[in-house]
Amino acid sequence: MVENRLDMSENRNLVIASVILVIGIGGAFIEITDDLVIPSMALATFIGMFLHAILPNKDLGYGNGKLFDSMDEDNTEE
């Protein structure tokens, strides 16, 4: 988040991050059947992706877009 300069003062980004943390750390889970349970970390991931998809101003959620530039540079050196 720091290298990508993601603005956490934007309400959209703050809501997504806080919901993911509360669900993931809080231990929430969904028990669909006795054999099928979605644990807290998976549930937090799905809800985070869902919130990212439905909340407005998606361009604020990408920061400066340079998060993976350093990875591309590392791969070209090989």
Secondary structure as the mmCIF struct_conf table of DSSP 4:
data_model
#
loop_
_struct_conf.conf_type_id
_struct_conf.id
_struct_conf.beg_label_comp_id
_struct_conf.beg_label_asym_id
_struct_conf.beg_label_seq_id
_struct_conf.end_label_comp_id
_struct_conf.end_label_asym_id
_struct_conf.end_label_seq_id
TURN_TY1_P TURN_TY1_P1 VAL A 2 ARG A 5
TURN_TY1_P TURN_TY1_P2 MET A 8 SER A 9
BEND BEND1 GLU A 10 GLU A 10
HELX_RH_AL_P HELX_RH_AL_P1 ASN A 11 GLY A 26
TURN_TY1_P TURN_TY1_P3 GLY A 27 GLY A 27
STRN STRN1 ILE A 30 GLU A 31
BEND BEND2 ILE A 32 ASP A 35
STRN STRN2 VAL A 37 ILE A 38
HELX_RH_AL_P HELX_RH_AL_P2 SER A 40 ILE A 54
BEND BEND3 LEU A 55 PRO A 56
HELX_RH_3T_P HELX_RH_3T_P1 LYS A 58 TYR A 62
TURN_TY1_P TURN_TY1_P4 GLY A 63 ASN A 64
BEND BEND4 GLY A 65 GLY A 65
TURN_TY1_P TURN_TY1_P5 LEU A 67 PHE A 68
HELX_RH_AL_P HELX_RH_AL_P3 ASP A 69 THR A 76
TURN_TY1_P TURN_TY1_P6 GLU A 77 GLU A 77
#
